[in-house]
């Protein structure tokens, strides 16, 4: 039927022109964005899966950063432990030197370096988070990497670095009480409670607004040295440990070590064979004024140094175990980085298969869309000119 009112052919051409124009627009959008899915309507189900893959990639990317930070932490700890190992070797040399019965040097000098190394071990242990004052890295470290799934997904997403222990001198067994001074000489060597009549142990405050002096004679390897050691508490007082620190700073150069006996009273230890005398000064703060005690002559001995050698051997073994835990943790993190990198690559590939545009296909589609659009325009022009043929029927 030929009709003037309704141009059905033109309407069909317009409809197909719109379809072809939308097809071309979608194709251009895919080519210019690089994505097959540019809106939720393009592929709702595929978009949900692609978004999950993208989230996994983001998680693993940050997890790899976390793991690399963990490796750096392990390397810092490992470096600190290597330094501590070197110091233990030096302490072993010093203890072995003092453990020889033919040693003719000054054990106080050797012990001074020995104690310095003890303090440096403590400082470095704190620096790497495995000390007394800073043990933030001791125990178990958890590094979140991601990639886990299922009911145990959270645990599977973490690397647990276990058995990280403190490596300060006391934890290694070469701290308090370990020295290379010599054997304690019990007969007349200490200061009796009559002289050291205030217990040094506990948390009590000593020498508040007071001071105490001790006069020593017969010191040094020749037995001719004299010194007066003074301990002042100031307005706040000091602890027993601070009393010992103050006395040892003054007396160690003379071969005298201040310590406490089994009852917690002050006593002194001599590394030389000569006798010495200590006289308590006035004040009655830590000692009875005028009371004295004499040290008997004896051999300094090698007992302390031999004990130190054994303690250092154990410390080296313990440190080796701690280093093994750090090394194992570092290896675990490197393995985890390898897996996370592989997972991230595969998740990215899977997301690409869903989300990314196939450029070759879309380029072919663009050509097809352009041809169809041009054909639609041409056909529509023909459809619009068809009603004019009716004029022929009306001509006379």
Buried (B, 14 or more C-beta within 10 A) or exposed (E): EEEEEEBEBBEBBBEBBEBBBEBBEBBBBBBEEEBBBBEEEBBEEBBEBBBEBBEBBEBBBBBBEBBBEBBEBBEBBBEBBEBBBEBBEBBBEBBBBBBEEEBEEBBBBBBBBBBEBBEBBBEBBBBBBBBBEBBEBBEEBEBBBBBBEEEEEEEBBBBEBEBBBBBBBBBBBBBEEBBBBBBBBEEBBBBBBEBBBBBBEEEEEBBEEBBBBBBBBBBBBEBEBEBEBBBBBEEEBBBBEBBBEBBBEBBBBBBBBBBBBEEBBBBBBBBBBBBBBBBBBEBEBBBBBEBBBEBEBBEBBBEBBBBBBEBBBEBBEBBEEBBEBBEBBBEBBBEBBEBBBEBBEEBBEBBBBBBBBEEEEBBEBBEBBBEBBEBBEEBBEEBBEEBEEEEEEEEE
